[in-house]
């Protein structure tokens, strides 16, 4: 019984960590979206798009929001190194 209780506690802890991580990612995505935006068109390879969709789904985000967030992070990282 003690082993089962330990397993349940571990699952609860894991679920709490996932919820906290998703909440942080969603706050970051909302901040990026709130900064103002303009609609554009971009061509991506099928493999890149599939990977972005898969990663976004794992993080609980829409794939377009996820791509925008990645682009924002890359641009900010490049400007910091200059």
C-alpha positions as CSV (number, residue, x, y, z in Angstrom):
1,X,0.0,0.0,0.0
2,X,2.8,2.4,0.8
3,X,4.4,1.8,-2.6
4,X,1.1,2.7,-4.3
5,X,0.8,5.9,-2.2
6,X,4.3,6.8,-3.2
7,X,3.4,6.2,-6.9
8,X,0.3,8.4,-6.6
9,X,2.2,11.2,-4.9
10,X,4.9,11.0,-7.7
11,X,2.1,11.3,-10.3
12,X,0.5,14.2,-8.5
13,X,3.9,16.0,-8.4
14,X,4.6,15.3,-12.1
15,X,1.1,16.7,-13.0
16,X,1.7,19.8,-10.9
17,X,5.1,20.4,-12.6
18,X,3.5,20.0,-16.1
19,X,0.7,22.4,-15.1
20,X,3.2,25.0,-13.8
21,X,5.3,24.7,-16.9
22,X,2.3,25.1,-19.2
23,X,1.1,28.1,-17.3
24,X,4.5,29.8,-17.6
25,X,4.7,29.1,-21.3
26,X,1.1,30.4,-21.8
27,X,2.0,33.6,-19.9
28,X,5.0,34.1,-22.1
29,X,3.0,33.5,-25.2
30,X,0.3,35.9,-24.2
31,X,3.0,38.6,-23.5
32,X,4.3,38.1,-27.0
33,X,0.9,38.3,-28.5
34,X,0.0,41.4,-26.5
35,X,3.0,43.3,-27.8
36,X,1.1,44.1,-31.1
37,X,1.3,42.2,-34.3
38,X,0.9,42.3,-38.0
39,X,-0.2,39.4,-40.2
40,X,2.4,37.9,-42.6
41,X,2.7,34.9,-44.8
42,X,5.7,32.5,-44.5
43,X,6.5,29.2,-46.2
44,X,7.7,26.4,-44.0
45,X,8.8,22.9,-45.0
46,X,6.3,20.1,-44.2
47,X,8.7,18.6,-41.7
48,X,9.3,21.8,-39.9
49,X,5.6,22.6,-39.7
50,X,4.9,19.1,-38.4
51,X,7.6,19.4,-35.8
52,X,6.3,22.8,-34.7
53,X,2.7,21.4,-34.4
54,X,3.9,18.5,-32.4
55,X,6.0,20.6,-30.0
56,X,3.2,23.2,-29.6
57,X,0.7,20.5,-28.8
58,X,3.0,19.0,-26.2
59,X,3.2,22.5,-24.5
60,X,-0.6,23.1,-24.8
61,X,-0.2,25.9,-27.3
62,X,-1.6,26.7,-30.7
63,X,1.2,26.0,-33.3
64,X,1.1,29.6,-34.8
65,X,1.5,31.1,-31.3
66,X,4.3,28.7,-30.6
67,X,6.1,29.6,-33.9
68,X,5.7,33.3,-33.1
69,X,7.1,32.7,-29.6
70,X,10.1,30.8,-31.0
71,X,10.8,33.6,-33.6
72,X,10.6,36.3,-30.9
73,X,13.0,34.4,-28.6
74,X,15.5,33.9,-31.5
75,X,15.3,37.5,-32.5
76,X,15.8,38.8,-29.0
77,X,18.7,36.4,-28.4
78,X,20.4,37.6,-31.6
79,X,20.0,41.2,-30.7
80,X,21.5,40.6,-27.2
81,X,24.6,39.1,-28.7
82,X,25.4,42.1,-30.9
